[in-house]
Amino acid sequence: MLALLVNAAISYFGFREFQMHYREPRRVAIIGGTRIPFCRSNTAYAEYSNQDLLTAALKGLVDKYGLVGEQLGDVSLGAVIKHSSDWNLARESVLGSGLAPETPAFDIQRACGTSLEAAILIGNKIALGQIDAGIAGGADTVSDVPIVYPPEYRKLLLRSARGKSLSAKLKPWLGLRPQHFKPSFPGVVEPCTGLSMGQSTELTAKEWSIKREDQDQLAYESHVKTAAAYEDGFHDELIVPFAGINCDNNLRGDTSPEKLAALKPAFDRSSSGTLTAGNSTPLTDGAGAVLLASEEWAQQRNLPILAFLRYGKVAAVDFVASEGLLMAPAYGVSEMLKDAGLGFGDFDFFEIHEAFAAQVLATLRAWESPEFCRERLGREQPLGSIDRSKLNVKGGSLAMGHPFAATGARIVAGLAKLLNDAGRGRGLISVCTAGGMGVTAIVEKQAERKGLS
């Protein structure tokens, strides 16, 4: 009887039955990416906003692949530190990019994993057939941070605004005090612990007995590899100049282990401190974006397919009580490898975001630890060691810099190009984030057959 009544109501009011239409998942092609050079905060991009940086990266991508006037299925972009006026940053950036104004866009934020998470979300939409093509990306600038005033001053302003009469509007101002004008600057501090990311990583370095010289060596290798990648032209297709800048300005191709060893600890200034300005990423401004699509969409436009985004995984840890702040990727990678049925020996490249050299080394050590893998990851055997010659082969964040929301897009685009240049292979991405989270992914390139990549 109830079914008859429901059907009658649907017929009378013109409602249509809602159904999810399922189809076989499609492969998600990475067409390529662009980014503007990354610059230390308060240097070359000091007068530019997140929207300026992000629009420049998007324009570079639109021009590179002839997308002017093209309507894409969706665009996912984000920034970690942004003004309240940037509530629709993704859409506003798209409107200035050259894409068709009918292209939708939405903001996303998962700290340092923002643009990798955006790529996974856009990839899922493509795989499910919801869209045929989309862009993922992000930007951050610490040169244009939102500066706010104390909550007491904000409340005073709101009480005045709510006043119904002149006296009611003026009365709150009698409580105005000089301290109300003391500005509050955003900080990279965890609300739950009160510790900065660097202070938290110092604790992880001590827990895992990560030596200062090993951290400096990893930082040195990052600069050497990045400089070599610039020298051999690897970045030529990935970077679009902006504001007269053509190269990441944090890069120090002439650094040395001796120069790095001379730097003083930056977070724990005692004799036991090991993290320095040299083996930690600097505050950085920049933006990047990557174009994803179905194979059919790419082929119809004669666009290249560099590689395929195959797996993605997020994880989180209890960094307040039991785990290091930036150790979540150790868990995320383990679970993702279970999903894929793969081990470290199945990978040709490893792209591990270098927030701090100590965090990278602690993660590697955790995967090698039988105790950690058994008790924390639920594995009978350790994941094992990775071939260090496959790690961040074109450099990493310690040399290029780390605009929080842009790093994931940089890594996806760079790894896809690396795999395409190699002709085939598989790469693993691991990005740690604030809040004790991690975002991981697997990118693959198959040997060409029947005209497909």
C-alpha positions as CSV (number, residue, x, y, z in Angstrom):
1,M,0.0,0.0,0.0
2,L,2.8,2.4,0.9
3,A,4.6,1.7,-2.3
4,L,1.5,2.5,-4.3
5,L,1.1,5.8,-2.4
6,V,4.8,6.7,-3.1
7,N,4.5,5.9,-6.8
8,A,1.3,7.9,-7.0
9,A,3.0,10.9,-5.3
10,I,6.0,10.6,-7.7
11,S,3.6,10.5,-10.7
12,Y,1.5,13.4,-9.4
13,F,4.3,15.8,-8.4
14,G,6.6,14.8,-11.4
15,F,9.4,13.5,-9.2
16,R,11.8,11.2,-10.9
17,E,13.4,8.1,-9.4
18,F,17.0,8.7,-8.4
19,Q,19.4,6.1,-9.4
20,M,23.2,5.7,-9.3
21,H,24.5,4.5,-12.6
22,Y,27.6,2.4,-12.2
23,R,30.1,1.7,-14.9
24,E,33.5,0.0,-15.0
25,P,36.2,2.4,-13.7
26,R,38.3,4.2,-16.3
27,R,42.1,4.7,-16.1
28,V,43.1,8.2,-15.0
29,A,45.6,9.7,-17.4
30,I,48.1,12.3,-16.2
31,I,48.5,14.7,-19.2
32,G,51.1,16.9,-17.5
33,G,51.5,19.8,-15.2
34,T,53.0,23.2,-14.8
35,R,54.2,25.3,-11.9
36,I,55.7,28.7,-11.3
37,P,59.2,28.7,-9.8
38,F,59.0,28.3,-6.0
39,C,60.5,31.3,-4.1
40,R,61.4,31.9,-0.4
41,S,58.7,33.9,1.3
42,N,59.1,37.6,1.4
43,T,61.4,37.6,-1.7
44,A,60.3,37.6,-5.3
45,Y,56.6,37.1,-4.7
46,A,56.2,39.4,-1.7
47,E,53.5,41.5,-3.4
48,Y,51.5,38.7,-4.9
49,S,48.4,36.9,-3.6
50,N,47.5,33.2,-3.6
51,Q,45.1,34.0,-6.5
52,D,47.9,35.7,-8.5
53,L,50.2,32.7,-8.1
54,L,47.5,30.1,-8.7
55,T,46.1,31.9,-11.8
56,A,49.6,32.1,-13.2
57,A,50.1,28.3,-12.8
58,L,46.7,27.6,-14.3
59,K,47.4,29.9,-17.3
60,G,50.6,28.1,-17.9
61,L,48.8,24.8,-18.0
62,V,46.0,26.1,-20.2
63,D,48.5,27.6,-22.7
64,K,50.6,24.5,-22.7
65,Y,47.8,22.1,-23.7
66,G,45.7,24.5,-25.8
67,L,42.8,24.7,-23.4
68,V,41.8,28.3,-23.9
69,G,38.0,28.4,-24.0
70,E,37.8,24.7,-23.1
71,Q,35.2,23.6,-20.6
72,L,36.5,21.0,-18.2
73,G,34.5,18.8,-15.9
74,D,35.8,20.1,-12.6
75,V,38.8,21.8,-11.0
76,S,40.0,21.2,-7.5
77,L,42.4,23.8,-6.0
78,G,43.5,24.9,-2.6
79,A,45.7,26.9,-0.3
80,V,46.6,26.3,3.3
81,I,47.1,29.9,4.5
82,K,44.6,32.2,2.9
83,H,42.4,35.3,3.6
84,S,38.7,35.0,4.4
85,S,38.1,36.9,1.1
86,D,39.6,33.8,-0.7
87,W,36.6,31.7,0.2
88,N,36.1,30.9,-3.5
89,L,39.8,30.9,-4.5
90,A,39.5,27.9,-6.9
91,R,36.6,29.4,-8.9
92,E,38.1,32.9,-9.1
93,S,41.4,31.5,-10.3
94,V,39.7,29.4,-13.0
95,L,37.8,32.5,-14.2
96,G,41.2,34.2,-14.8
97,S,42.9,31.2,-16.3
98,G,41.6,31.2,-19.9
99,L,39.4,28.1,-19.4
100,A,35.7,28.5,-20.3
101,P,33.8,30.4,-17.6
102,E,31.4,27.4,-17.4
103,T,34.2,25.3,-15.9
104,P,33.3,24.6,-12.3
105,A,35.8,24.6,-9.5
106,F,35.9,24.0,-5.7
107,D,38.3,24.7,-2.9
108,I,40.0,21.9,-0.9
109,Q,42.5,21.9,2.0
110,R,44.5,19.0,3.5
111,A,47.5,20.9,4.7
112,C,50.7,20.0,2.8
113,G,48.8,17.2,1.0
114,T,46.2,19.5,-0.5
115,S,47.0,19.3,-4.2
116,L,47.8,15.5,-4.1
117,E,44.4,15.0,-2.4
118,A,42.9,17.2,-5.1
119,A,44.5,15.0,-7.8
120,I,43.0,11.9,-6.1
121,L,39.5,13.5,-6.0
122,I,39.6,14.6,-9.6
123,G,41.0,11.2,-10.6
124,N,38.1,9.5,-8.8
125,K,35.6,11.6,-10.7
126,I,37.3,10.7,-14.0
127,A,37.5,7.0,-13.1
128,L,33.8,6.9,-12.2
129,G,32.8,8.6,-15.4
130,Q,31.4,11.7,-13.7
131,I,33.8,13.9,-15.7
132,D,36.2,13.4,-18.6
133,A,38.9,15.9,-17.6
134,G,39.9,18.1,-14.7
135,I,42.7,20.0,-13.0
136,A,44.1,19.6,-9.6
137,G,46.5,22.1,-7.9
138,G,47.3,24.5,-5.1
139,A,49.1,27.6,-4.1
140,D,50.5,29.2,-0.9
141,T,52.1,32.4,0.0
142,V,53.5,33.2,3.4
143,S,54.4,36.7,2.1
144,D,50.7,37.7,2.1
145,V,49.4,36.1,5.3
146,P,46.1,37.1,6.8
147,I,46.7,39.4,9.8
148,V,43.9,39.5,12.3
149,Y,43.3,41.3,15.6
150,P,42.5,39.8,19.0
151,P,39.1,38.2,19.5
152,E,38.1,40.8,22.1
153,Y,38.5,43.5,19.4
154,R,36.5,41.5,16.9
155,K,33.7,41.0,19.4
156,L,33.7,44.7,20.2
157,L,33.2,45.5,16.5
158,L,30.4,42.9,16.2
159,R,28.6,44.3,19.3
160,S,28.8,47.7,17.8
161,A,27.5,46.5,14.5
162,R,24.5,44.8,16.2
163,G,23.5,48.0,18.0
164,K,20.0,49.2,17.1
165,S,20.6,52.8,18.2
166,L,23.4,55.3,18.1
167,S,24.1,54.8,21.8
168,A,24.1,51.0,21.5
169,K,26.6,51.3,18.6
170,L,28.9,53.6,20.6
171,K,28.7,51.9,24.0
172,P,31.0,48.9,23.1
173,W,33.8,51.4,22.1
174,L,34.1,52.4,25.7
175,G,35.9,49.1,26.2
176,L,38.5,49.8,23.6
177,R,42.0,49.2,24.9
178,P,45.5,49.5,23.4
179,Q,46.1,45.8,23.4
180,H,43.2,45.4,21.0
181,F,45.5,46.8,18.2
182,K,48.1,44.1,18.7
183,P,48.0,42.0,15.5
184,S,47.9,38.3,15.4
185,F,50.0,36.5,12.8
186,P,49.3,32.9,11.7
187,G,51.8,30.3,12.7
188,V,52.6,26.7,11.7
189,V,51.8,25.4,15.2
190,E,49.6,22.5,16.1
191,P,46.7,23.6,18.3
192,C,46.6,20.3,20.2
193,T,50.3,20.4,21.2
194,G,51.4,24.0,20.9
195,L,54.5,22.8,19.0
196,S,55.6,23.9,15.6
197,M,56.2,21.4,12.9
198,G,60.0,21.7,13.4
199,Q,59.8,21.2,17.2
200,S,57.6,18.1,16.6
201,T,60.1,16.7,14.1
202,E,62.9,17.3,16.6
203,L,61.1,14.8,18.9
204,T,60.8,12.3,16.0
205,A,64.5,12.7,15.2
206,K,65.3,11.9,18.8
207,E,62.9,9.0,19.0
208,W,64.4,7.4,15.9
209,S,68.0,8.4,16.6
210,I,68.4,10.3,13.4
211,K,71.8,11.8,13.2
212,R,72.5,15.4,12.2
213,E,75.1,14.4,9.6
214,D,72.6,12.0,7.9
215,Q,70.0,14.9,7.7
216,D,72.6,17.2,6.2
217,Q,73.6,14.6,3.7
218,L,70.0,14.1,2.5
219,A,69.7,17.9,2.2
220,Y,72.9,18.1,0.2
221,E,71.8,15.4,-2.2
222,S,68.4,17.2,-2.7
223,H,70.2,20.4,-3.8
224,V,72.7,18.5,-6.0
225,K,69.9,16.5,-7.7
226,T,67.7,19.5,-8.2
227,A,70.6,21.5,-9.7
228,A,71.4,18.6,-12.1
229,A,67.8,18.4,-13.1
230,Y,67.8,22.1,-14.1
231,E,71.1,21.6,-15.9
232,D,69.7,18.7,-18.0
233,G,66.5,20.6,-18.9
234,F,64.1,18.4,-16.9
235,H,62.2,21.3,-15.5
236,D,61.9,23.2,-18.8
237,E,58.5,21.7,-19.6
238,L,57.3,21.9,-16.0
239,I,58.0,25.5,-15.0
240,V,56.5,28.7,-16.4
241,P,58.3,31.9,-15.6
242,F,56.5,34.4,-13.3
243,A,57.4,37.8,-12.0
244,G,60.7,37.6,-13.9
245,I,61.7,34.4,-12.1
246,N,62.7,31.3,-14.0
247,C,64.2,29.0,-11.3
248,D,63.4,28.1,-7.7
249,N,65.3,30.6,-5.6
250,N,65.9,28.4,-2.6
251,L,68.2,26.1,-4.7
252,R,71.8,26.1,-3.6
253,G,73.7,24.2,-6.2
254,D,77.0,25.1,-4.6
255,T,76.2,24.0,-1.1
256,S,78.2,21.3,0.6
257,P,78.1,19.0,3.6
258,E,80.6,21.3,5.3
259,K,78.4,24.4,4.8
260,L,75.3,22.6,6.0
261,A,77.2,21.3,9.1
262,A,78.1,24.9,10.0
263,L,74.4,25.9,10.5
264,K,73.0,26.1,14.0
265,P,70.0,24.2,15.2
266,A,66.8,26.1,14.5
267,F,64.2,24.5,16.8
268,D,66.0,22.8,19.7
269,R,68.9,25.2,20.3
270,S,70.5,23.0,22.8
271,S,73.5,20.7,22.0
272,S,71.0,17.9,21.2
273,G,69.2,19.8,18.4
274,T,69.7,18.5,14.9
275,L,67.2,20.3,12.7
276,T,68.6,23.4,11.0
277,A,67.6,25.9,8.3
278,G,69.6,23.8,5.9
279,N,67.9,20.4,6.5
280,S,64.4,21.8,6.9
281,T,62.3,23.3,4.1
282,P,62.0,27.1,4.2
283,L,58.7,29.0,4.2
284,T,57.9,29.2,0.5
285,D,55.6,30.9,-2.0
286,G,54.4,29.2,-5.2
287,A,51.7,27.4,-7.1
288,G,51.3,24.3,-9.3
289,A,48.6,22.5,-11.3
290,V,48.3,19.1,-13.1
291,L,45.9,18.1,-15.9
292,L,44.1,14.7,-15.5
293,A,41.7,13.1,-18.0
294,S,40.3,9.9,-19.4
295,E,42.3,8.2,-22.2
296,E,39.5,9.0,-24.7
297,W,39.4,12.7,-23.9
298,A,43.2,12.9,-24.3
299,Q,43.2,11.0,-27.6
300,Q,40.5,13.1,-29.1
301,R,42.6,16.1,-28.6
302,N,45.9,14.5,-29.5
303,L,47.3,15.2,-26.0
304,P,50.1,13.1,-24.5
305,I,49.5,10.7,-21.7
306,L,52.6,10.7,-19.5
307,A,51.4,8.2,-17.0
308,F,48.4,7.0,-15.0
309,L,47.3,7.7,-11.5
310,R,46.5,4.3,-10.1
311,Y,46.1,4.4,-6.3
312,G,45.6,6.9,-3.6
313,K,45.4,6.7,0.2
314,V,45.2,9.0,3.2
315,A,46.1,8.2,6.8
316,A,46.2,9.9,10.2
317,V,48.0,9.2,13.5
318,D,47.5,10.2,17.1
319,F,50.4,12.6,17.2
320,V,49.3,14.0,20.6
321,A,49.6,10.7,22.5
322,S,51.5,8.1,20.6
323,E,53.1,8.9,17.3
324,G,55.3,11.5,15.5
325,L,53.4,14.4,13.9
326,L,54.7,13.6,10.4
327,M,54.7,9.8,10.5
328,A,51.2,9.2,9.0
329,P,52.7,8.4,5.5
330,A,54.4,5.4,7.0
331,Y,50.9,4.0,7.7
332,G,49.3,5.2,4.5
333,V,51.9,3.7,2.2
334,S,51.6,0.4,4.0
335,E,47.9,0.2,3.5
336,M,48.1,1.4,-0.1
337,L,50.6,-1.3,-0.9
338,K,48.2,-3.9,0.6
339,D,45.5,-2.5,-1.7
340,A,47.8,-2.7,-4.7
341,G,49.4,-6.0,-3.8
342,L,52.8,-4.5,-4.2
343,G,56.1,-4.1,-2.3
344,F,59.0,-1.7,-2.5
345,G,60.7,-3.9,-5.0
346,D,58.0,-3.2,-7.5
347,F,58.8,0.5,-7.8
348,D,61.3,2.4,-10.0
349,F,61.0,5.7,-8.3
350,F,60.1,7.0,-4.8
351,E,58.9,10.6,-4.3
352,I,58.9,11.3,-0.6
353,H,58.2,14.9,0.3
354,E,61.1,16.4,2.2
355,A,59.4,18.6,4.8
356,F,62.4,17.9,6.9
357,A,65.3,15.5,6.2
358,A,64.7,14.0,9.7
359,Q,61.1,13.1,8.8
360,V,62.1,11.4,5.6
361,L,64.8,9.4,7.4
362,A,62.5,8.4,10.2
363,T,59.9,7.2,7.8
364,L,62.5,5.0,6.0
365,R,63.7,3.7,9.3
366,A,60.1,2.8,10.4
367,W,59.6,0.8,7.3
368,E,62.8,-1.1,8.0
369,S,61.8,-1.8,11.6
370,P,60.4,-5.3,12.4
371,E,58.9,-4.0,15.6
372,F,57.2,-0.9,14.1
373,C,55.8,-2.9,11.1
374,R,54.5,-5.6,13.4
375,E,53.1,-3.5,16.2
376,R,52.0,-0.4,14.3
377,L,51.4,-1.6,10.8
378,G,50.1,-5.1,11.5
379,R,52.6,-6.7,9.2
380,E,54.4,-10.0,9.9
381,Q,57.5,-8.8,8.1
382,P,59.0,-5.3,7.7
383,L,58.3,-3.4,4.5
384,G,62.1,-3.2,4.2
385,S,64.5,-0.7,2.7
386,I,64.1,1.2,-0.5
387,D,66.8,1.6,-3.0
388,R,68.1,5.1,-2.2
389,S,69.2,5.6,-5.8
390,K,65.5,5.7,-6.7
391,L,64.6,8.3,-4.1
392,N,63.8,11.9,-5.3
393,V,66.0,11.4,-8.3
394,K,65.4,15.0,-9.6
395,G,65.6,16.6,-6.2
396,G,63.0,17.4,-3.6
397,S,61.4,20.0,-1.3
398,L,64.6,20.7,0.7
399,A,66.1,22.3,-2.4
400,M,63.0,23.5,-4.4
401,G,61.1,24.8,-1.4
402,H,57.6,23.9,-0.2
403,P,54.6,26.1,-0.8
404,F,52.2,24.0,1.3
405,A,49.3,23.4,-1.1
406,A,51.4,23.3,-4.3
407,T,53.9,20.5,-3.5
408,G,51.6,17.6,-4.3
409,A,51.0,19.0,-7.8
410,R,54.7,19.5,-8.3
411,I,55.4,15.9,-7.4
412,V,52.6,14.3,-9.5
413,A,53.7,16.3,-12.6
414,G,57.4,15.6,-12.1
415,L,56.9,11.9,-11.5
416,A,54.6,11.5,-14.5
417,K,57.3,13.2,-16.7
418,L,60.0,11.0,-15.1
419,L,58.1,7.9,-15.9
420,N,57.3,9.0,-19.4
421,D,61.0,9.8,-20.1
422,A,61.9,6.4,-18.9
423,G,59.3,4.8,-21.2
424,R,57.7,2.7,-18.4
425,G,57.8,2.1,-14.7
426,R,56.0,2.7,-11.4
427,G,56.4,5.5,-8.8
428,L,55.3,5.9,-5.2
429,I,54.4,9.3,-3.7
430,S,54.4,10.0,0.0
431,V,53.5,13.4,1.5
432,C,53.3,14.2,5.2
433,T,51.0,16.9,6.4
434,A,50.2,19.0,9.5
435,G,47.6,17.6,11.8
436,G,49.3,14.2,11.8
437,M,48.0,13.2,8.3
438,G,49.6,11.7,5.2
439,V,48.6,11.4,1.6
440,T,50.1,8.8,-0.7
441,A,49.6,7.7,-4.3
442,I,50.9,5.3,-7.0
443,V,51.7,6.5,-10.5
444,E,52.4,4.0,-13.4
445,K,53.6,4.1,-17.0
446,Q,53.2,1.0,-19.2
447,A,55.3,0.3,-22.2
448,E,53.5,1.6,-25.3
449,R,51.3,-0.9,-27.2
450,K,48.6,-0.4,-29.8
451,G,49.1,3.3,-29.7
452,L,48.3,3.6,-26.0
453,S,50.6,4.7,-23.2
